[in-house]
Amino acid sequence: MVEMCDLLLAHAADPAALEQDPVVQGAAQRWIEVLGEAATHVSDELKEASPDVPWREIIGIRVILAHAYFHIDRDIVGGIVTQELPRLRSRLAELIEQLSR
């Protein structure tokens, strides 16, 4: 999940590129899907221990992106990348640090 956050932040955080470049759009959507799929494999115990992570929403956006095809709002994808991912990336790093102790 951290890897997907890093890819999104490095390659899809520019709103202009996300708006204009269909390759960036497709990559961002795919990486968010992978992020959501990875979240489905997080243990229930870890999810319960970290209620500040929006697990359900992460998984839900994967379902939407995987099945909406032509009805994907680029503004929503852009908002996820620019507003949600930095916090998520930081929180996931904290969880990894806690688990490694």
Secondary structure, DSSP 8 states (H G I E B T S, - for coil): -HHHHHHHHHHS--HHHHHH-HHHHHHHHHHHHHHHHHHHTS-HHHHHH-TTS-HHHHHHHHHHHHHHGGG--HHHHHHIIIIIHHHHHHHHHHHHHHHH-
